[in-house]
Amino acid sequence: MDNRKPLILVTNDDGYQAKGIVSLTEAMRNLGEVIVFAPDAHRSGMSSALTTGTPLRARLLKREENLTVYVCNGTPADCVKLAMNEFVERKPDLLVAGINHGSNAGISVIYSGTMGAAIEGCIFDVPSIGFSLCDFMPDADFSFTMELAGKIASKVIEEGLPKGICLNVNVPVGALKGVKVTTQTQGKWVNEYHRSKDGAGRDVFWMTGNFENWEKENDNS
């Protein structure tokens, strides 16, 4: 019988110093042994991108009881792939990514580095969850999402997930009525770029955009 604590791999796409991953790491420490393997800087919108042609580097940032933290110069998916191949000594019982600073709904799941990391974990047959807080404000409060992440993670560690399935958890701002499994909403981003000029008068393009929901308001997506 294996009496070791559950091994939990933690990553994100906002970088290792982001408030979301600090909160998520703290929540996971209550559940088992934690290895954080996170990007050294902001890597949002990286989807499942992998680094080729240039070397990856990882450095040990911290090691204490039940917590080891590595920082990597790669994408979120790089972090998962490198950790699984070279740094973890046994297969994790769970992979969690986030807590993303902003929602990951609809087509954004395809672009998301947070979900790219969760999908990479799924490829390694590790139960994987991406967590996002639907609040883009700099002073966003992650405390409730942190608490909820702990509860959901605990349940997944205990019961597992179907093979080939990962979870995308979006936590709205304000009082919750409960937790519900839904489908991804249908929609896309429109008016995605703002054109302006640089100092030399050349055109430059800033990504902005608005999400256009194609579905009627309902409780199932």
Buried (B, 14 or more C-beta within 10 A) or exposed (E): EEEEEBBBBBBBBBBBEBBBBBBBBBBBBEBBBBBBBBBBEBBBEBBBBBBEEEEBEBEEEEEEEBBBBBBBBBBBBBBBBBBBEEBBEEEBBBBBBBBBBBBBBBBBBEBBBBBBBBBBBBBBEBBBBBBBBBBEEEEBEBEBBBEBBBEBBBEBBEEEBEEEEBBBBBBEBEEEEEEEEEEBBEBEBEEEEEEEEEEEEEEEEEEEEEBEEEEEEEEEB
